[in-house]
């Protein structure tokens, strides 16, 4: 029954909410021909039993062909055990269906509209039952919460007549609270930033001489220079006063840019996380690290759906980032349907970027166009650092070729002076440590 219901769902994929359609199931296909053959054989062989069987078969086939599926009038109520679960928490969905029409439904099959980003982990979102007018029934199933805002789709109802030769299909909408899963922002690892900073004090080493912790150069002493910065060793050797300048530490303005194009929704296997999901987790982790070091951090996405949050800091901004990474349409768990126009989106992003902002880009580098785009951003003065989750595998010659092409793209970026971290199947902190603290 589940297979038939699935086939019905696929056959009526374009059916809108509260729209109905009918079709013949062809369950008794060939009965008429068999009945006629049996009747003819009975006449030729003078076997009354075969003649009677053929007559009954023809009558049954005619009755089945004349059958009409019952009208569908259903009321659906859906509830969830927890509308704001944590990641990987099990949520129980309960669906109650009531026959509000005047016709009995002797064969009713219902497929609930599970959100695309969720999967039923126990029991089934399908129901097979019979309902008299005014009668109700309920069923439950469990889903495991994943990042995002998951809205239920209309359920698919399939009603057949008693003979099962004709069915009526209808999509039934039910108001239900979406399941919203917002992961926490957990710091993991440290990613060195490029030497592009703002004028505010922070922890990013610059090439500007002044007060700091890392040696920069020595210069001629000037009245008023702090005694702590006088080069006493040089004074002892040469008798001349000189002042030591250190590399100043300043804050950076950083935009975490997530590649969320359709091409980026790749994974090394059917059960593995997509590169986009890994990128979103990494962005949340590094946001926490970077803001703790007094940098201002924003979020953007390469996606057909505009996504932008200006660099900032503080508790309110952190809450905005957490909500955006979990629920923004540009970062949905499923790939976008709309096309991505690279030049248009790049111009839009450049207009929004502060002049002193640098980019930390999360991309699987699955094509050459994203490499060219990042090179243009870096050449335009927005220093780029790339964190590339590896979504390739080596199971087939085609996959091995994709892996080789990705490695060439990493080399192209590094040759252009753009740090690029190859993030394999490992925690981000491990990848950063393996890279020796640098991309």
N, C-alpha and C positions, 0 to 999 in steps of 0.2 A: 504493500500500500504506500509505503514511503517513496518507492521508486516512481509509482504512478503520479503521486502528488508532486514530486520534483519535476517530472516531465511536464505536468500541467503548468507549473510555475514558469518553466522556461518557455513554454508555448504561448503564454500570455504575458510576456515580459513588458509589453508596451501598453498593457491595460492600465488605465488611470483609476484614481480613487473613486469608489462608488459606481464605476462603469461595469457593465455585465457583457458577457459573450457566451454563446452556446456552440457546441460542436458534437458530432457523432464520435463515439469512442471506438466504433468498429469492433466491439467486443464479440459480437455474434456474426462477424464477417464470414461468409461462406456457408452459413446455415441453410439459406435458400437453395443453393446449388446442391448441397448434400441431401436435402429433403427431396428435391426433384429426382435426383439420381436414385435414392432409395425407393421412391414411389414407382419410377419407371422399372426398376429391377423387380419390384414386387408384382407389377402387372405382367412383365415378361415371364417371370418364374411362377406365376399364379400363387404368390405368397401373400395372403391378406395382411399378415402382421407387418410386412414391409410397406404395403400400401397405406396402412393406418399410420405407421411411423412417419412416412413421408408427408401425409396430410397434416399430422400434428406439427411436424417441423415447419411446413410452409405457413401454417397458422401462427405459430410462435414467431417466426421471422417477420410476418406482417404486423403482428402486435408490437414487436420490438421497434420496427421501423416507424410505427405511428406514435410511439411513446414520446413524451415531452418532459424535459427536466423540470423540477419544481422551481418556483420563484424563490429567490434568496432575499431574506430580510433579517439581518443579524445586528445585534448590538454587542459591541466588544468593549470590555474593560480590562485594562492592563495595569499592573502595579509591580513595583520593584522593591526588593528588601532594603536596598541602600542606593540612593540617587547620587551620593558623593563618596564612592569607595576609594580606597587606596589602590595603587597598582597591584595586580595579581590577586586581589581580593575576589572571592566568589560572590556573585549577586544572583539571587533567585528571582526569576520573572514569573509572575502568575497571571494567567489569561483566563477570563471568564467570558463565555459566549452564550448569548440568549437568542432563541428563535423568536423574533418579534412579528413574524408574518403569520398568515392564516394557513399556510401549507406545511404539511409534515415534511421533514427532510430525512428520508430513510437511509441515505448514504451521504454523509457530510464529511469532507476532508478539509482541514484548516492548517495552513502554514503561516506561522507568525512572522512578522517582518523584522527579523533580527537585524540590528544595525550592521552595515558592511564591515566595520572595524572590530566586531566581536564575533566570537564563535561559541556555540553551545557546547559545554564541556561535560554535562551529564544530563540524562533524560533527553527529550527531543522537543523541538519547537513545533512539532506536527501533532495533529489530533485526528483520529478517525472515530466518528460516532454517528448516532441517529438522534434527531431532536423533533419532538412534537411541538406544535404551536405553544408559545409561552414557556417552554422548558429551557433550562440552563444547564451548563456543565462547565468544568474548569480543568485546567492542566497547568503544570509548572515545569520549568527547566532552569538550568544554571548556566551563567556565562562568567568568564573570568575578565575582570576589569583591565583595560589597557588605557594608555594615555589618550586623552581626547574627550570631546563632547559627542556622545553617541545618541542619535535620534532614531527612534523606531520608525520603520516604514509601515505602510498599510499591510494588513494580513491578506493572504490569498485564500478565498473560500471556494471550494469545488463541491457542487451538489449534483448527485446523479439520481435518475429515476430508479425504480425497483429493479428493472432488468439490467441496469448499468449500461444501456446503449447510448444514452444521451446525457450530457452534463452541461451545467451552467456554472460559469466562473465569475467571481466578483471580488474586487479588492475592497476591503473593509477597513476604514480608518478608525483608530482609537486614540483618544487623548492620553498621553502618558508623559511623565516627567523624564527628560533625557538623563542618561547616565553620564555624569561628568567626573572624569578621573584626572586630577591635577597632581602630578608627581612633585615631590619636594626637590629643591635645588641643593644637591649635595656636592660640596667641593671635592675635586679629585685632580691631583697633579698640578704642575705649574708649567705654563707655556710662556717662554720668553717673548716679550713684545719687541717690535722694531723700534728704533730710536727716533720715533716721531711723536712728539709730546705737546702738551699745552703749557701754559706758563705757570700752572699750579704745582706746588711741591707734591712729590709722590715717591715712587720706588723704581721708576724706569731710568736706567742709566742713559745719559745723553753724552754728546760730544762737546758739550758746553763746559768750559772751565769755570770753577768756582768752589764753593764748599760742597763737600761730599765725602765718599768713602774710597773711591777708586782713583788712583793716580792718573792725572791728565798731562800736566807739563809744569815747568817752572818758568817764572817770569821775573822781571826786575821789581824789586821791592818798591811799594808805594806807601807814603805816609798814611797811617790809619789801618793798614793790613793787620789782622789779628796775629798775636804772637804765636798762637798755636800752629799757624801756617807758614812760619818762617823756616827756611831751609837751614837748620842749624849745622848740619854736617857740611854743607857747602860753605857756610860762613867760616867753619873751622879750617877748611882746606884752602880757600881762596881769599878769605877776609872780606868778601863782598856779600852784601845782604841780597837775598832772593826770596821770593814767595812761591810756595807750592800751590798749584791749582789742582783741584780734584774734579772728576766728572760729576756734574750736578745730577741729582735725582729729581725727576719731575713726574707728574701724573700724565696719563695718556687718555685720549678719547678713542674708544674702540667700538666698532660695530661688528657684531657676530652675524655673519652672512651665511644662511643655510641654503644649499642647493636643493630646492624642492620641485624641480621640473619633473615631468613624467619620466624622463630618462634616468633620474636619480633613484627612483623606487626600485632598486635592484638588490638582490640578496644572493649569497653564495649557494643557498639551498632552499627548498620549499618551506622548511620550518624555521629558517633563520630570520633574524631581524633585517629589515631593509636598511640601506645606507641612510635614508632620511631619518628613521627612528633612532639610529645610533648617533646621527648628527645632532638631533634635538637633545638627547641625553647629554652629549658632550657640551653643547652650548650652555645648558643649565648648570653643569658642573663648573665650567670655566667662568661663567658669569659670577658665581659666588667667589671664586678665587680672585678674579680681577678687581671686583668692587671692594674686596677686603684689603686690597693694596692701594686704595684711594683713587682708582681709575673710574672714569665715567664710561658706562657700557650701554650700548643699544642693541637692538635686534632688527634684522631684515631678512628677506627671503627672495631667492630667485624663483619666482612662481608666477603663473598667469594671474593669480589673485594678489593684489597689492598687500604688502605686509611691511610695516615700518613702526619702530618705536625708537624715538630719539635717545641718544646717550644720556644717561642719568645715573643716580645713585640714591640710596636711602630706602627706608622700609616700604613706602608707597610704590616706588619704582620697582622694587624687587617683587612685590605682589603682582604688578602689571606684567612683568616678565614671566612669572610663573603661570599666570592665566593665559598669556599669549602662546607660550610654548605648548600648553596643553590643549587649547581649544581653537586657535586661529584657523580659519578655513584654508589658508595657504599651506598649513602644516598638517593637513588631514592625514589619517592613517592610510588612506587609499590614494592612488595617483590622480592628478587633475585631468579633467576631460578637455579643457580649453587649451588651445595652442599657446606656446610661449614665444613671444617676439623679443629676441635678445636685445636688439638695438633700442627699442622703445623702453624696455625695462631698465636697461643700463643708463639711459639718459635720465629717467625718472629718479633712479637711485643717486646718480651724481648730483642732481639738483638738491637732494635732501641731505647729503653727507656734509658735515661741518668741514671746513677747509683743513683743519688739523687732525681729522679722524683717520685712523688706520683700520684695516679690515682683517679679521680672522675668519677665513672662509672654510666651511665644512662641505666637502664635495667628494663623491666617489671618482671624479674625473673620468666619466664614462664616455666622453666625446671630446673632440678637439676644440669645439666652439667655446666651452667653458674655460679652457686654457687661454685662448686668445682674449677672452673677456677679462680674465684676471690680470693678464699682462698689460692690458689697456688701463685698468684701474691703477696698477702699480706705477706705470709711466706717467699717469696724470697727477701723481703726488700723493696718492692714498696707499701707503705701504701695505703690502699684502703678506699674510702668513696663511698657509694652507694646512688644514687637518683633513686627511683623506681616508675615510673608512673604506676598507677593502671589501668590495662586494663581488669579487671574482672567485673562480674556482678552477680546478684543472681536470674536471671529469671528462671533458670531450675536447677534440681539437679546436672547436670554436671557442670554448671557454678558455683554453690555454692561450689562444690568440688574443682574446680580450684582456687577459692578465698581462701579457707582454706589452700590449698597447698602453695599458694604464701605467706600467713602469716607465715607458718612454715619455709619457706625459709628465710624470713626476720629475724625470731627468730634465725635461725641457724647462720646467718652472725653476728648478734649482740652477740651471745654467743661466737663467735670466736674473739670478740673485734673489729669487723668491723662496724663502724657507718652506719646505713641504714635508710634512710628517706622514709617513706611511703607517696608518693605524690598522693593524691586522686583527685577527680574531683573538682579542685580549682586552683587558680593561684599559681605559684611556691612561690611567696613571702608570700602568706598566709600559705602555707605548712611549710615554714621555721619558720614563726612566731609561728605557732601552735606547732612546735617541740621545741619551747623555745630557738631558735637560735642554736640548735645543732641537728645533725641527729640521 
